[in-house]
Amino acid sequence: MIDVALTSLAPDLLDYHEGWALQRRVHAEVVAGTRPDSLILCEHEAVYTAGKRTAPDERPEDGTPVVDVDRGGKITWHGPGQLTGYPILRLPDRHEVVAFVRDLEAMMIDVAARFGVTGERVEGRSGVWVRNSAGGWDKIGAIGLRVEQGVTMHGFALNCSNELTAYDRIVACGIRDAGVTTLSALAGRTITPADAAPIVLEHFREGVLGLAAHEKVAA
């Protein structure tokens, strides 16, 4: 059973520090067994966050503040128009992190497909990608996780209708040879986080995520 701890979508934007504190509280409860596997869905106020592997030259050069966080991955942006999800759930096995990443990618690929957008995986890179007109790749879905005491934190970000200029100040995810895009740009119409959120919830509530389904059977 997935418990939706919070859904905060525009116009109710979630301050990143408040969301991070909520993650930690929910994580502690899932670890303690007092709360079932949980999901936080939100749109954040605009913010840059940097994972532990972020290099100095990947950060903004103009002094724009960056929140250093305890997830994997590198620097990225969160903000209005982007659906950010924090699945806080117990993995069946501590070695199942890669499988969980693949589940999250499959979920975002399905969300994109519901709006007529073909998302793909790129070998050696996490997240969800689309081919651009130049024959390269643009990213629409990012993943950055932390697993502590067998329970996940942080999660995924799906670009729905957000502006892309914020990415000009950083080397998003540390990747210099690819771009960034949104579902709205690809579909030719506005697709908001509120449009995408119900499909994400389907995956969690119906056990479409492989590890979530495994956990239910094991229980």
N, C-alpha and C positions, 0 to 999 in steps of 0.2 A: 504494500500500500504506500503510494507516494503522497506525502503531505505537502501542499503548496504553502510554504511559509510566508511568502509575500509575492504579490504581483503589483508592481508599481510602474505604470506606463503613463506616457504623456496625457495630460499636462502635469501629472504628478511625478516629477523627476526625483530620483534618489541620489542624495549626496554619497559619493563613493566611500568616504570614511564611515558613514552610518551603515552602508551596506556591508562593508568589511566587518564591522563590529557585529552585525546581525549574523553574518556567516559564521563567525567564531562562536557565537552563542548557540546557534543551531547545531553546529558541528559537535560541540561539547555534549549536547543533549543526545545526538545520534550515537556518539561514542559510548555514552553512559547507558544507552538503551531506553531512555525516557521519551524519545521521539522517534517515529519511523523515518525511513529515508525521505528526504525533503528536497524541494526545488524552490529556488528563489528566481523569479523572472522580473526584469526591470529595464527601464531606460535610465541611465545615469545623467546627472549634470556633467557637462564636458570636463574631461580629465584625461591626463596621460598617466599610464601605470607602467612600471618597468619591472620585469622579472629579474631573477638573480643573474642571468647571463648577459644582461644588456651592457654593451660597450659604450664608453664615453662619447664616441663620435656618432652614435646612433640617437642620442638625445637632442632635444631642441638646443640650438645655439644662441637663442635670444633670451635665455633666462626663464622661459616659461616653466612653471612648477611641474614637477613629476613626482608621483607617489611611488616609492619603492615598496614592492610587495613580495610575499613569500611563496609565489607560484613559480612554476617553470616558465620557460620561454623568455622573450625579450620585451622590448617596449611596444606598446600599442595605445590606441585611443578608445575611449568610451564616451558616449554622449547621446543626445537626442536623435531619434531616428534609427538607433541601433538596438537590437534586442539582445540583452545580455542575460545569460542564464547560469545559475550556480547550483548544479546538482550536488547535494550533500548526501551521499549514500555509502553504505558499507560494501566494499568489494568482496566477492566470494573468496578471493585469494589475492595476496599482495602482489603477485606477479601478473595480475590481469589488467594493469594500467593501459598497455598498448591496445588490448581488446576494447577497453572502455573508450579510448580515443576514437577507435574505428566506429564504435556505436554512435558516438556524437557526430562524427562526420556523416554517417549514413542518415542520421536524423535530419541534419541540415540539408543534405542532398535531396531528401524527400520534401522538405519544406519548399526548397527552390523549385522543385518539379511541379508542385501544386500550383505555382504561379507561372508555369511555362518556361522556367529557366533551368538549363542543364548544368548542374554542378558536378565536379569531378574531383577525384583524388589525384595528387601528384606524388609520384614515388620519391621518398626521401624527405617529404615535407608534410607537416600536419595541416589540418584545416580543409576548407572546400574552395575550389578554384573554378574559373571559367576561362575558356579561350577568348582572347581579344582579337581585334581586327588585324593586328600586326603579327599574329601567329604566336604570341607569347601568352602569359598567364596573368590574370587578375584575381585577387583573393576576395571572396565574399563572406567567408566564415573562418574565424580564428578559434584556437583552443589553447588554453594554458591551465594546467592543473597542479594541485598539491595533494598528496595523500599522506595523512597522519593518523596513526593508530588504526589503519585499515579503512579510513573513511575519507572520501574525496572532499576537496574544497576548490574554489574558483570554478572555471568551467569554459563556457563558449560565448562567442559574440558573433551575431549575424547582422551584416549590414543590410538594412531594409530601405530606409529613405533618408539616411544621414548625408550631410554635406561631406565632401572628401578633402576640402582644403586643409583640415587639421593634420592630415597625413603628410603634407608637404614639409612640415617642420621636423619630421623624424624619419628614421629608417625603420618602417613598420615591421615588427617581428624579425628584425635584423636581415631582411631580404631586400637586396638592392636591384635584382634583375626581374622584378615583377611589380605589377600595379595593384590598385585596390578599386573595387567597384561596389555597386549596390544592386539589390533585387529590382528596385524601382528603375534604375538606369537601364538594366537589361530587359525588363518587361515592357518598358515604354509607358508605364503608368505608376501612380503612387501606391506603394505597398508599405504599410506602416508596421511597426512592431506589434501593434494591436491586431493586425491582420494575421501575422505569423504565429503569435503566441498560442492560439487554440490548437494549431497543428503540432507544435512542440509538446503541449500538454497531452495530446493523444498518445504520443510515443511513450511518455512516462507513465500515464495512467493505464494504458493497455499493455504495458510490459513489452513494447516493441523493442526497446533497448535490450540487447541480448543479456547483459549482465544483470539488469534489473529483473528480467524474467527468471534467470538462473537463481537469483537470490530468493525469489518467491517460492520456487519449487523446492529449493534446499531447506527453506523454513518449514 
